[in-house]
């Protein structure tokens, strides 16, 4: 019983330290802007992992305290894009979006990987998902992935992103004019 309690306490302390470390990172918008391919997703809520529309890639642009996120996803074989504009909150790396959605940059090295925490309030329940992104279309097993695994050890449910052509199209044609919502890529 005492050993189990010690394990639980150690896990909570580690989780706190990881979260505290991530909030001390000063976000540099110019460095994190650009293309990101989704590689892995972690959540303790199975519903989040079974979403019909799976994001394949993001393109981030910044203007002042606002961030524009252009997401590309596969919907029934068609590549669809969605554009959303969020505003920075008081804490560095946290952005609020319409529809009770938030994005928090948990960790990044700017060049190879970023780990985002996405939160949404839906039907009175808060849903959270951690997502691991890379700049590369090919390399996924980088040091950032091990950081992601450490941060999500208590989540229990993982899903590696499906390889699709939508992320490739977003990277090839970006920066696209950011005026379309749910538009087909050429």
N, C-alpha and C positions, 0 to 999 in steps of 0.2 A: 504494500500500500504506500509506504514512504517513498519507495523507488519510483512508483508511478507518479506520485505528486511532484517529485523532483523533476521528472521528465516534462511534465506539464508546465511547471514553472520555468524551466530552461527554455522550452519552446516559446512561451509568452515573452520572455526577456529577449530572445533572438528576434522574434517578430517585431517587437518594439524598437530594437536597435536598427533593424533593416529599414523600418519606416522612418525613424528619426534621421538616419543617414540619407535617405532619398529626399527628404524635405530640405536638407541643407544645400543641395545642389542648386546652384544658380543657373537658371535656364537662359541660354543665349539663343534667341529666336533665329538669328541668321545662320547659326550652325545646325539647328535641328530642322530647318525648313527643307523642303524637297520631298523626294520619293522615299517611301518606306513600304516594304513587302511584309505582309503578315505571315509569320512562321508558326507560331504556337499560341494556344489559348488555354487559360486555366480558370476554373470557377468551381465553387462548391455547389453550384446550382445546375443540374442537368439541363433544365429548360434553356439556359443561355447557350449551352454547347450544341443544342439541336436546332438552332435558328435556321430558317429556310434560306435566308440570304446570308451568305458568308463573305465577309470582306476579304479581298485578296490583296489590296494595296491602298495606300493613302498618299496624297500629295498635300503637304502643309505649306501655307504661305501666311506671312504675318504683316500686319499694318497697325502700327501703334500698339494698343493693348488688345487688339483683335487677332484671332487666328481663323483662317479659312481652311476647313478640312474638306478635301475632295476625296471621297471614298469610291472605289470601284469594287463591284461584286458581281458574282455570277448568279443570274436569276433565270432558271430554266434554259440554260445554254446561251443566253445573251449576256453580254457585258453591259452592266448598267452603272451609271455614276450618280452620286448624290453629293450635293454641296451643302455645307452647314457652316455658319459663322458663329463663333463663340467669343466671349470676352474674358480677359484675364481676371481672376479673382485676386484677393489680397495676398494669398500665398503664392510664391514663385512656382510656376509650372502647373498651376491649376486653372482650368478654363470651364466656364459655365455656358451651356448651349440651350436653345429653346427646347421645350418638351421635358423639362426636369432631367437633363442629361449633363454629365460632367466628365471631363478628362483630366487626369492628373499624371504628369510625367514623373514616373517613379525612379527611373535610372536611364542614363544614356551616356555613350562615349562620343556621340554626335556623328562619328564617321562610319561605324559598323552596325550599331544596334541601339534600340530604344525599347523601354518597357513602359507601357501605358496601363493605367487603371481606368477603366470605363465604368461609370455608374449611371443607372437610370432608375427613376421612381416610376413604377408601372403598377396600376391597380392596387395602390397602397403598399406595395412591397418594394424595397430597395434591392436591385440586382447589381452585382459587381462582377467584373471579369478583368483578369490581367491578360494583356496581350504582348507578345514578343514580336518585334519587327526588325528586319535587317534592310540595309541599303541594297544588298546584292540579290539578284534573282537566283543565284546558284548556291552560294555558301550559307548554310543555316546553322551548322554546328560550330559556333564561334564561342569565345569566352563569355559573351553576353548571354548565350543560352544557358550556361551553367549558373550565371547570376539569376536568371529567370527561374531556374529549377530551385535554387535556394529560397527565393522569395515566395515560391508557391508550394513549398513542400507540404503545407497543411491543407491545401485546397482539395487534393484527392482526385479530382477529375481533370484530365488533360486531353487536348486534341491538337494534333499537328494539322496545320493548314493544308488544304488540298492544293495540289499544283494545278494551276490553270493559266489560261492565256490572258485573262483580264489584267492582272498585275503587269504583265509584259507590255500590253498595249498602253497602260497608263504611263509606264516609264518611258516608252518610245515617243509618245505624243505630248508629254508634259513639258512645259507648263501649258495646259489647255486654257482657253478662256473660261473663267469661272462663272458662267451665267446659266448653265443648264442644270436641271434637277431631274434625276432618273432618265437621263438621255443615253441613247446607244452610242457606243464608241464606234469610230469608223472601222 
